[in-house]
Amino acid sequence: MAQELKSINLVAPAFKGLNTEDAILAQDPSFAEVANNAVIDRRGRLATRKGIANLSTTITALDGEPVTGIHVFRDSDGNTDTFSVGNNKILRGQAVLVDYTPVAYTITSDDWRMVNFNDSLYFFQRGYEPLVYSHSTSLVEPMSTVAGAAGVTSAMYGNEVIGAYGRLWTADFTGDKSTIYWSDLLQGHVWSGGSSGSIDVSEAWPQGFDQIVALAAHNDFLIVLGTQSVLVYAGAEDPTTMTLSDTITGVGCVSRHTVQSTGSDLVFLSHSGLRSLGRTIQEKSASIGKLSSSVTSDIIAVIDNETEEFDSAYYPEQKFYLILFRNQCKIYCFDTRGALENGAWRATYWPDSPIKALYAGDRISGDMLIGYAGGIGKYDGYTDDGSAYRLKYRSPELSLGDTAQLKFIKKIRPTLVGSTGQPIVLRWGYDFDSSSGSASFTPAASGVSEFGIGEFNIGEFSSGQLAIRKSINANGSGSTLSVTLESDVNGNELSIQEINMLLLTGRSL
C-alpha cells in the first residue's frame, strides 16, 4: 500500500523576520535564515522592498561622488527646499543639484548634522564653523556673518546639534566631549548673553567617564547619549535650572546618525545592538529594551568593521526603521508594527545597497529620500534607478520533530502574490545543504486575469494583485530539509504568501 504524502505548510514564511541568533534546528519555522532585499508587508508577508526612483537630472556638482546627507527645509511661507551634501559641498535642490557652499569656506568632510530651527536651516560638523541657510536671505553663510550673531567661537563648533525647547543645543567638540552649549531663546545664532549657556556633564556619567555622542529631546527631557551610558535631564525648558533625572549604565550610542524618534520612543544603535529608550511619563523613569535580538551578533560584527559614518531613518508610512552601514553597503530593516515574544522587532537585510544617505523627516510629502551616486532619489518603484536587485528567502532547517527520520520531498508548491513576469528560482536542500535540487519558472506577465493559464494557477487576490501558484517536482532525501526562493526584482513587486511541501518519511537513521 502506497504511503500517504505528508504536508508541511509554511504560511506567511518569514513572518517573524530574519533570525541568525538561534540554532538553525531550534528555530520557529516562521523565521527566515535568509531574508534579503525584503520587508515584512502590512499583511505579514515577506515582500520585495521598494527601490530608488531617481529625482535628479543634473548632478554635475557631485563630480562622480554620491550624496551622503539629505535634509528638507520648509520655511514659514510653506516653501520647501531640499539640501544635501556630497563631494565636500553644500547642495540645494532635487532635480538640479546647485552648489550653495559659501565662498572661501573650505570643506573636506561631508559628515554634517542638519536641523531646522526658527525659519532657518543649520549645518553642524565638528571643527567647522556652523553654517546657516536663512529663509530671509536665501543664502548659506557662516554663522558668525549672520546679522546679530554672538559668541560664535571655535569652542562651540560641535558635531551634534538639535533644536528643542526653543533653542539650539550642541555638543561633541574637538578636545571636549563633556560640554553642552545652548543658544539664546529662539536665536540659533546667539551663543553668548541672553539665556544662552553651557553645562559640563563630566561629573554626571554613572561610570565616572564617558563622551557625548548624541543629544535628543523626548517627553520633556533632554537625553544625552554617551558611548557607554545615557543621561536624562528634566526641566530643559529652562536649562539653567534643569536637573539630572535618570542615568542608564552600560548602554551607549555608536553614532548621532542612528538616533530616531518614533513618536512614542527613541531608537538608537549601541555597541550591543539596536536599542529603545522606553519612557513612562507618569513614572518619569527610563528603561532600555533591545530591538535587534534576532540579528544582534550580525549587527555587532558590522559595527566592528564600519569605518565610515552610519545613517538611519524612521519611515512611519511603511512603519520601519532602517540602519545604514555606508562603507559596507549594508542596510538592516526593522519592522515597527509589533514586537516578537522577546521584545525584538522583525528584521530583514538589504545587502549590496547603493544607498548612501536616508531622510524621512518630511511628514508633509510622506516621501523617504535617498542619497546615492545618482544624486537624490526617493523610496519608490521596484528597481534601484533602473538596476535589478535580488530578493532571497531561505527557510530554517526543518526536521518535523525528528532529526533521525529520512524525508523525501516530492512536490513544492509556492503561492506568490504580485504582478511578476520575472524568473523565479526555487531550491531545496537536505541536511544543511541548500542546493540539493533546483527549478526555475517565470509566471505570466502582469495583466493576466484568467485562472488556470498554462501550467500555472493564477488568480485575482482580494487586494487586486495576482496570486500565483506553481507546483514543482522535487527529489532527494535527508533527515532535515530547507527551501530557498529567490528572484531578480526588476520592475515588479513580489511577496511570498505560502510554501507547501509534500513529502514522504522513511526509515530512521
C-alpha angles and dihedrals in degrees: 000000000000116000116247115247116246121220129221115192119197098192113194092353113219091018086147093044132228120346120187096152106069124068107272094238092049095055127115107247087234089073125078129227088205126021107165127177090356143119133200103250126215091268091056095253128133104249139171116274117237120256140222118294106195118235099174125088100168118043101154091129091065093060091204096316122119129246105257102180136030135186133172118219119199114189131210091267091057095253118143128216127180117215125190140173131223141126088032092296140113107234132194129201139032108236094033116029106214122193109242097169109139116254113263091011110125121208124187100166133046099206095119127159111212126195136173115230133165098337094317137091118227128203120201130181128158113268095011127103105249117256127221131203109198125199089215096055102026088218136116107226139163111273094239090063095055112109110264095013115158137176094016099153134146089260090075099043091120133181094216128052135168134177110227142140093012099307145063120261123198136182145155104074131177104278094000121079098158107058126090119196125197129195130232116281110288089348109105092176096051114087102159130054126011112055095328118123148132143241132209110218096183092109093049100062107113094219094047098252136041141136129239113248104163144003128212140173117224134161093345092309131112108229118206113194117198130182093267107012146027130231123203119201123194125205097033090154083082104029093187089069102029115130137208104260104173143355130205119204129205097019123091141157127261097202141004088230092067096061114104134166116225092189096255098039147021121242125196140160117250130184087262097050141279113337139195124211099212117195136188111202094203094053096035090213132130130229132180126222127184113229101182100059094132094054104021097122091052091048092050091049091052092048090053091054098043113114099170134054122287128230134199144178137195108213110192094184089066095024098231140119118219125201115195124203096198101191094048096043091233132136129186115203119204120195110221099191093101142339129251122243091276093049095256125134119239110261137205130177132230109197127191091018120179089206116118102169138025131200127172100155099111103092094177096063093034091213127134108219122212131203119209143136091293093059118247125354137162133236100263143110127024106276132068096243090315098323123111123236128197126251111204132180127179124180124224116262106281121211103168087230095297121078091180096063123086118240126201116196110213103172137010116199115187121190110207129183124211145061104283133152085171123121115258125201120207120193132182130191144179133220097006094314106120095190106056090123140354144187134185132207139170117220118219115280122265119284096049108136105169122095123237101020115176112316093337131085105220119179137170113258122217090254092056093257123122120257109213121198121187130177116213125191111228136188144187132069142238144144094262131025142195138186130216128196124186140164139173106249107221111160103324135084121237132183133179113237100173143339116209122191126193115201147161125229123220141183125326116259 
